[in-house]
Amino acid sequence: MNGAERITAEPATPATTNAPAASGVPAASGVPTSAGTSTPAGASYRAAGVDVAAGDRAVELMRGHVSRATRPEVVGSLGGFAGLFALDTTRYRRPLLASSTDGVGTKIALARALDTHDTVGIDLVAMVVDDLVVCGAEPLFLLDYIACGALVPARIAEIVSGIAAGCEQAGAALVGGETAEHPGLMGSDDYDLAATGVGVVEADGVLGPERVRPGDVVVAMASSGIHSNGFSLVRHILFGPVDSGQPGGVSETAAAGLRSYVPSLGDTLGRSLLTPTRIYARDCLALAAAVEVHAFAHITGGGLAANIARVIPAGLVATLDRASWAVPAIFGLLAERGAVDQTDMESTFNQGIGMVAILPADVVPEALALLAEREVPSWIVGEIGAVADETYPGGEPGEGRAARVRETAEAGEPGADATPRARLVGRHPA
């Protein structure tokens, strides 16, 4: 994490202080600014709201976590100005570097409300590395960015412990990061997360639409829960109006509900919602090494059909059968409490599927066996066929919305054909 250089901040406004005057400077005097106002003598970065010493303490607290999230190619250690990684190019014929950047979104509000900060770092890593692996890239390293209103060393270290744990799960190194304290721009309890990851893939091994063929099978991999998308809707359903005086904007009444046990979930509502995003990177790489894989799709914002449509070429369509899986209870709870219809549920949440692989039919048994060995629940969810027409008459509820989504940006590059490339049919088991 770049040592003290991890800690930066920009005060939102000129700060004032009642600190004693510096030696030789009258306490009543001021230093004119370009705006014609004055800042009292004796002002300091600490008085402006930035605690550099707290940043140094945070770095020390996170040091042990970061040291576990490494790889042999990492050069140097915590405290430099840049993270160094010695890529062994002799291992590759024609390596391509892949990059991805993402955040956790408003799931952070829930973490703040429950004062639980070690899971959202795993979410952060998952959102980055599982986008990388979609093209067949092995995640190599990540850098994170944490912005906060006030730097609390123990909380920052807790967040980074989750980031490091996610990197371990993904087989990636955490080579650097930044913690920025933003007094005046963010509340003292506020923070936000982002990360960028880099991976590598052989140029002739890139996965994607160009490889997908009619007759391919779509294999679903179960999600661990809601993952990290759709939490604005979750908050709208469960928390009510934002209470700016409470952590995460969650009222005391709503926070009490989060701590309540829900029999259908087998846990408290809060812990069920905070369940970290499953990281599929190593599982997908193992699958691609063992059998022929044509494409992966990471099921994030937009839902199952819209994300699968991104890896389906023009002229083909993925038909996905709802009858092949039961939607996990957490999604049913949200749909019931919020009176959310199937259309919105399917275009907002993953509905129990976090990743899909598109494979030739003859390798599917081996693929399912491998995923079972790796303890990833998986099943056949659909197949790829040629487009017969663009209307799909007699479709099930929710299909129209999926088609409309796919006919826009998710259906292909701007200006591409508007033929639907994925559709959901059938009904989920009761």
C-alpha positions as CSV (number, residue, x, y, z in Angstrom):
1,M,0.0,0.0,0.0
2,N,2.6,2.7,-0.7
3,G,3.2,3.4,3.0
4,A,2.4,6.9,4.1
5,E,1.9,7.8,0.5
6,R,-1.3,5.8,0.7
7,I,-2.7,8.6,2.8
8,T,-3.8,11.7,0.9
9,A,-6.5,14.3,1.4
10,E,-7.9,17.5,0.0
11,P,-9.8,19.7,2.5
12,A,-13.1,20.9,1.1
13,T,-12.9,24.4,2.4
14,P,-10.4,26.6,4.1
15,A,-10.3,25.5,7.7
16,T,-10.1,27.5,10.9
17,T,-8.6,26.5,14.2
18,N,-8.3,27.6,17.8
19,A,-4.8,26.0,18.1
20,P,-2.1,28.2,19.8
21,A,-0.3,30.5,17.5
22,A,3.0,29.5,16.0
23,S,6.1,30.9,17.7
24,G,6.6,34.6,16.8
25,V,3.2,35.0,15.1
26,P,0.5,37.0,17.0
27,A,-2.6,34.8,17.7
28,A,-4.9,37.5,16.3
29,S,-3.2,37.9,13.0
30,G,-4.3,36.2,9.8
31,V,-2.9,35.3,6.4
32,P,-4.8,36.8,3.5
33,T,-6.0,34.3,0.9
34,S,-6.7,34.8,-2.8
35,A,-10.4,35.2,-2.0
36,G,-9.6,38.1,0.3
37,T,-10.5,36.2,3.5
38,S,-8.0,35.2,6.1
39,T,-6.9,31.9,7.7
40,P,-6.0,32.2,11.4
41,A,-2.3,31.8,12.1
42,G,-1.4,28.4,13.5
43,A,-3.6,26.5,11.1
44,S,-2.6,22.9,10.5
45,Y,-3.5,19.9,8.3
46,R,-4.8,18.2,11.4
47,A,-7.0,21.1,12.2
48,A,-8.3,21.1,8.6
49,G,-9.5,17.6,9.2
50,V,-6.7,15.4,8.0
51,D,-4.9,13.1,10.4
52,V,-1.7,12.0,8.8
53,A,-0.7,10.1,11.9
54,A,-3.9,8.1,11.8
55,G,-3.0,7.2,8.2
56,D,0.3,5.9,9.3
57,R,-1.3,3.8,12.0
58,A,-3.8,2.4,9.5
59,V,-0.9,1.3,7.3
60,E,0.7,-0.5,10.2
61,L,-2.5,-2.2,11.1
62,M,-3.1,-3.5,7.5
63,R,0.5,-4.6,6.9
64,G,-0.1,-8.2,8.0
65,H,-3.2,-8.5,5.8
66,V,-1.5,-7.1,2.7
67,S,1.5,-9.4,3.1
68,R,-0.7,-12.4,2.7
69,A,-2.2,-11.1,-0.6
70,T,0.9,-11.6,-2.8
71,R,2.5,-13.5,-5.6
72,P,6.1,-14.5,-6.4
73,E,6.1,-11.8,-9.2
74,V,5.6,-8.9,-6.7
75,V,8.8,-6.8,-6.4
76,G,9.3,-4.8,-3.2
77,S,7.0,-4.4,-0.2
78,L,4.7,-2.0,1.5
79,G,5.9,1.6,1.5
80,G,6.9,2.4,-2.1
81,F,5.5,5.0,-4.5
82,A,4.3,2.4,-7.0
83,G,3.5,-1.3,-7.0
84,L,6.0,-3.4,-9.1
85,F,5.2,-6.7,-10.7
86,A,7.7,-8.7,-12.7
87,L,5.6,-10.4,-15.5
88,D,7.5,-13.4,-16.8
89,T,6.8,-12.9,-20.5
90,T,8.6,-16.1,-21.4
91,R,5.6,-18.0,-20.2
92,Y,3.4,-16.6,-23.0
93,R,3.5,-16.6,-26.7
94,R,1.7,-13.3,-27.2
95,P,0.4,-12.0,-23.9
96,L,-2.3,-9.4,-23.7
97,L,-2.9,-7.4,-20.5
98,A,-6.5,-7.1,-19.4
99,S,-7.7,-4.4,-17.0
100,S,-10.9,-3.7,-15.1
101,T,-12.1,-1.2,-12.5
102,D,-15.2,-1.2,-10.3
103,G,-16.6,-0.5,-6.9
104,V,-19.0,-1.9,-4.4
105,G,-21.8,0.7,-4.7
106,T,-24.4,1.4,-2.1
107,K,-23.9,-2.0,-0.3
108,I,-21.5,0.1,1.7
109,A,-24.4,1.8,3.4
110,L,-25.4,-1.6,4.8
111,A,-21.9,-2.3,6.1
112,R,-21.9,1.1,7.8
113,A,-25.3,0.5,9.4
114,L,-24.1,-2.8,10.8
115,D,-20.6,-1.6,11.6
116,T,-19.2,-4.6,9.7
117,H,-16.5,-3.6,7.3
118,D,-14.5,-6.8,6.5
119,T,-16.8,-8.2,3.8
120,V,-17.2,-5.3,1.4
121,G,-13.5,-5.6,0.5
122,I,-14.2,-9.1,-0.8
123,D,-17.1,-7.7,-2.8
124,L,-14.7,-5.1,-4.3
125,V,-12.2,-7.7,-5.5
126,A,-15.0,-10.0,-6.9
127,M,-16.4,-7.2,-9.0
128,V,-13.0,-6.6,-10.6
129,V,-11.4,-10.1,-11.0
130,D,-14.6,-11.8,-12.2
131,D,-14.8,-9.2,-15.0
132,L,-11.2,-9.9,-15.9
133,V,-11.7,-13.7,-16.1
134,V,-14.7,-13.3,-18.5
135,C,-12.2,-12.8,-21.3
136,G,-10.0,-15.7,-20.1
137,A,-7.5,-13.5,-18.2
138,E,-5.8,-14.6,-15.1
139,P,-6.0,-11.8,-12.5
140,L,-2.4,-10.7,-11.6
141,F,-2.7,-7.8,-9.2
142,L,-5.0,-5.1,-7.8
143,L,-4.8,-1.6,-6.5
144,D,-7.5,-0.2,-4.2
145,Y,-8.8,3.3,-3.4
146,I,-10.6,4.1,-0.2
147,A,-12.1,7.6,0.3
148,C,-13.4,8.5,3.7
149,G,-14.6,11.5,5.7
150,A,-12.5,10.7,8.7
151,L,-9.7,8.1,8.8
152,V,-10.3,5.6,11.6
153,P,-7.3,3.3,11.5
154,A,-9.1,0.1,12.8
155,R,-11.9,0.5,10.3
156,I,-9.6,1.1,7.3
157,A,-7.6,-2.0,8.3
158,E,-10.8,-4.0,8.6
159,I,-11.7,-2.9,5.0
160,V,-8.3,-3.8,3.7
161,S,-8.4,-7.2,5.4
162,G,-11.4,-8.0,3.2
163,I,-9.7,-6.7,0.1
164,A,-6.6,-8.9,0.9
165,A,-8.9,-11.9,1.6
166,G,-10.6,-11.4,-1.8
167,C,-7.2,-11.2,-3.5
168,E,-6.1,-14.5,-1.8
169,Q,-9.3,-16.1,-3.1
170,A,-8.7,-14.8,-6.6
171,G,-4.9,-15.6,-6.7
172,A,-4.1,-12.0,-7.2
173,A,-1.6,-9.7,-5.4
174,L,-2.6,-6.5,-3.7
175,V,0.3,-4.4,-4.8
176,G,-0.8,-0.9,-3.8
177,G,-3.6,1.4,-2.8
178,E,-4.6,4.8,-1.6
179,T,-6.6,6.0,1.4
180,A,-7.9,9.6,0.9
181,E,-9.4,11.6,3.8
182,H,-12.0,14.1,2.5
183,P,-13.1,16.3,5.4
184,G,-15.9,18.6,4.4
185,L,-16.8,16.6,1.3
186,M,-17.8,13.4,3.1
187,G,-19.3,12.8,6.5
188,S,-17.1,11.5,9.2
189,D,-18.7,8.1,9.0
190,D,-18.7,8.0,5.2
191,Y,-16.4,5.9,3.0
192,D,-16.4,4.6,-0.6
193,L,-14.3,1.9,-2.3
194,A,-12.9,1.3,-5.8
195,A,-10.2,-0.9,-7.3
196,T,-8.5,-1.6,-10.5
197,G,-7.1,-5.0,-11.5
198,V,-4.8,-6.2,-14.2
199,G,-4.7,-9.7,-15.7
200,V,-3.0,-11.5,-18.6
201,V,-4.4,-13.8,-21.3
202,E,-2.9,-15.3,-24.5
203,A,-3.9,-13.3,-27.5
204,D,-5.3,-16.5,-29.1
205,G,-7.0,-17.5,-25.9
206,V,-9.3,-14.6,-25.5
207,L,-12.9,-15.8,-24.8
208,G,-16.0,-14.0,-26.1
209,P,-18.7,-13.9,-28.7
210,E,-16.5,-14.9,-31.6
211,R,-16.2,-18.4,-30.2
212,V,-19.9,-19.0,-29.4
213,R,-21.7,-21.4,-31.8
214,P,-25.2,-22.8,-32.2
215,G,-25.7,-25.9,-30.1
216,D,-23.5,-24.6,-27.3
217,V,-24.8,-25.1,-23.7
218,V,-25.1,-22.4,-21.1
219,V,-23.9,-23.6,-17.6
220,A,-24.9,-21.6,-14.6
221,M,-22.9,-21.1,-11.5
222,A,-24.8,-20.3,-8.3
223,S,-24.4,-16.9,-6.7
224,S,-23.8,-16.5,-2.9
225,G,-26.6,-14.1,-2.6
226,I,-27.3,-10.6,-4.0
227,H,-23.6,-10.0,-4.6
228,S,-22.9,-6.2,-5.1
229,N,-25.6,-5.0,-7.5
230,G,-29.1,-3.7,-6.9
231,F,-28.6,-2.3,-3.4
232,S,-30.2,1.0,-4.2
233,L,-33.4,-1.0,-4.7
234,V,-32.7,-3.1,-1.6
235,R,-32.3,0.0,0.5
236,H,-35.5,1.5,-1.0
237,I,-37.5,-1.6,-0.1
238,L,-36.1,-2.3,3.4
239,F,-34.8,1.0,4.8
240,G,-37.3,3.6,3.8
241,P,-36.2,7.3,3.7
242,V,-32.6,8.1,4.3
243,D,-31.9,9.1,7.9
244,S,-28.8,11.3,7.5
245,G,-28.2,11.2,11.3
246,Q,-27.6,7.4,11.4
247,P,-24.7,5.3,10.0
248,G,-25.3,4.5,6.3
249,G,-28.5,6.6,6.4
250,V,-30.3,3.7,7.9
251,S,-32.8,4.6,10.7
252,E,-32.6,2.9,14.1
253,T,-35.9,1.1,13.3
254,A,-34.5,-0.3,10.0
255,A,-31.2,-1.2,11.6
256,A,-33.1,-3.2,14.2
257,G,-34.8,-5.1,11.4
258,L,-31.4,-5.9,9.9
259,R,-30.4,-7.6,13.1
260,S,-33.6,-9.7,13.3
261,Y,-33.5,-13.4,12.4
262,V,-35.5,-14.4,9.3
263,P,-36.4,-18.2,9.3
264,S,-36.6,-18.4,5.5
265,L,-33.0,-17.1,5.3
266,G,-31.6,-19.2,8.2
267,D,-29.8,-16.1,9.4
268,T,-30.4,-12.4,10.3
269,L,-31.5,-10.2,7.4
270,G,-28.4,-8.1,7.7
271,R,-25.9,-10.9,7.5
272,S,-27.8,-12.4,4.6
273,L,-27.6,-9.1,2.7
274,L,-23.9,-8.6,3.5
275,T,-22.9,-12.1,2.3
276,P,-19.8,-11.4,0.2
277,T,-19.9,-11.8,-3.5
278,R,-18.7,-15.2,-4.7
279,I,-15.3,-15.0,-6.5
280,Y,-15.3,-17.3,-9.5
281,A,-11.9,-16.4,-11.0
282,R,-9.9,-19.5,-10.1
283,D,-12.9,-21.8,-10.8
284,C,-13.3,-20.3,-14.3
285,L,-9.6,-20.5,-15.0
286,A,-9.6,-24.2,-13.9
287,L,-12.6,-24.8,-16.1
288,A,-11.0,-23.2,-19.2
289,A,-7.8,-25.2,-18.6
290,A,-9.7,-28.5,-18.4
291,V,-12.3,-28.2,-21.2
292,E,-13.1,-26.1,-24.2
293,V,-14.9,-22.9,-23.1
294,H,-16.3,-20.4,-25.6
295,A,-17.4,-17.6,-23.3
296,F,-18.1,-16.6,-19.7
297,A,-20.6,-13.9,-18.5
298,H,-20.4,-12.2,-15.1
299,I,-24.0,-11.6,-14.0
300,T,-24.0,-8.1,-12.5
301,G,-26.1,-5.1,-13.0
302,G,-28.8,-5.7,-15.6
303,G,-29.4,-9.3,-14.6
304,L,-29.0,-12.7,-16.3
305,A,-30.3,-12.1,-19.8
306,A,-28.7,-8.7,-20.4
307,N,-25.3,-9.8,-19.3
308,I,-25.4,-13.1,-21.3
309,A,-26.5,-11.0,-24.3
310,R,-23.1,-9.3,-24.2
311,V,-21.3,-12.5,-25.2
312,I,-23.7,-13.7,-27.8
313,P,-22.9,-12.9,-31.5
314,A,-25.4,-11.5,-34.0
315,G,-27.6,-14.1,-35.4
316,L,-27.7,-16.3,-32.3
317,V,-29.8,-16.3,-29.2
318,A,-29.4,-17.8,-25.7
319,T,-32.6,-19.4,-24.5
320,L,-32.6,-19.6,-20.6
321,D,-35.0,-21.8,-18.8
322,R,-36.3,-20.5,-15.4
323,A,-37.5,-24.0,-14.6
324,S,-33.8,-25.1,-14.2
325,W,-33.3,-23.4,-10.8
326,A,-35.2,-22.2,-7.7
327,V,-34.6,-18.5,-6.9
328,P,-33.0,-18.2,-3.5
329,A,-35.1,-16.9,-0.6
330,I,-33.5,-13.5,-0.3
331,F,-34.8,-12.5,-3.7
332,G,-38.3,-13.7,-2.9
333,L,-38.2,-11.7,0.3
334,L,-37.3,-8.5,-1.5
335,A,-39.9,-9.1,-4.2
336,E,-42.6,-9.7,-1.6
337,R,-41.8,-6.8,0.7
338,G,-41.3,-4.4,-2.2
339,A,-44.1,-5.7,-4.4
340,V,-41.4,-5.9,-7.2
341,D,-42.5,-7.6,-10.3
342,Q,-40.6,-10.3,-12.1
343,T,-39.5,-7.9,-14.8
344,D,-37.7,-5.6,-12.4
345,M,-36.3,-8.4,-10.3
346,E,-34.7,-10.0,-13.4
347,S,-33.3,-6.8,-14.7
348,T,-31.9,-5.7,-11.4
349,F,-30.6,-8.8,-9.5
350,N,-28.7,-12.0,-10.4
351,Q,-31.6,-14.1,-9.1
352,G,-29.2,-16.8,-7.9
353,I,-26.8,-17.0,-10.8
354,G,-23.5,-15.2,-10.5
355,M,-21.5,-16.5,-13.5
356,V,-22.3,-18.5,-16.6
357,A,-20.0,-20.5,-18.9
358,I,-20.9,-21.2,-22.6
359,L,-19.5,-24.5,-23.7
360,P,-19.7,-27.1,-26.5
361,A,-22.3,-29.7,-25.5
362,D,-19.9,-32.6,-25.4
363,V,-17.8,-31.2,-22.6
364,V,-20.7,-30.3,-20.3
365,P,-20.6,-33.5,-18.1
366,E,-16.9,-33.0,-17.5
367,A,-17.4,-29.2,-16.8
368,L,-20.2,-29.9,-14.3
369,A,-18.1,-32.6,-12.5
370,L,-15.1,-30.2,-12.2
371,L,-17.2,-27.4,-10.8
372,A,-18.8,-29.9,-8.3
373,E,-15.3,-30.9,-7.2
374,R,-14.5,-27.2,-6.6
375,E,-17.8,-26.9,-4.6
376,V,-19.4,-24.5,-7.1
377,P,-23.1,-25.4,-7.5
378,S,-23.7,-25.5,-11.2
379,W,-26.3,-26.7,-13.7
380,I,-27.5,-26.4,-17.3
381,V,-29.6,-23.3,-17.6
382,G,-30.0,-23.0,-21.4
383,E,-28.6,-23.4,-24.9
384,I,-27.5,-21.3,-27.9
385,G,-29.5,-21.4,-31.1
386,A,-29.9,-19.6,-34.3
387,V,-32.4,-16.7,-34.3
388,A,-35.6,-17.8,-36.0
389,D,-37.5,-14.5,-35.5
390,E,-37.4,-11.4,-33.4
391,T,-40.7,-11.6,-31.6
392,Y,-40.7,-14.8,-29.7
393,P,-44.5,-14.9,-29.4
394,G,-46.0,-16.7,-26.4
395,G,-43.1,-15.9,-24.2
396,E,-43.3,-15.9,-20.4
397,P,-43.8,-12.9,-18.2
398,G,-40.7,-10.8,-18.0
399,E,-39.5,-11.7,-21.4
400,G,-40.5,-8.5,-23.0
401,R,-38.4,-6.4,-20.6
402,A,-35.4,-8.6,-21.2
403,A,-35.8,-8.2,-24.9
404,R,-36.1,-4.4,-24.6
405,V,-32.9,-4.3,-22.5
406,R,-31.1,-6.4,-25.0
407,E,-32.3,-4.4,-28.0
408,T,-30.4,-1.4,-26.6
409,A,-26.7,-1.2,-25.5
410,E,-26.5,-4.6,-24.0
411,A,-27.5,-6.3,-27.3
412,G,-24.3,-5.2,-28.9
413,E,-22.2,-2.2,-29.9
414,P,-24.1,1.0,-30.8
415,G,-25.6,0.7,-34.2
416,A,-25.5,-3.1,-34.1
417,D,-28.6,-5.2,-35.0
418,A,-31.5,-5.0,-32.5
419,T,-32.2,-8.7,-32.6
420,P,-32.6,-10.1,-29.0
421,R,-29.6,-12.2,-28.1
422,A,-30.9,-13.8,-24.8
423,R,-34.4,-14.6,-23.5
424,L,-35.8,-16.2,-20.4
425,V,-38.6,-18.7,-20.8
426,G,-40.6,-21.0,-18.4
427,R,-41.3,-20.6,-14.7
428,H,-39.2,-21.1,-11.7
429,P,-40.0,-24.1,-9.5
430,A,-42.5,-23.2,-6.7
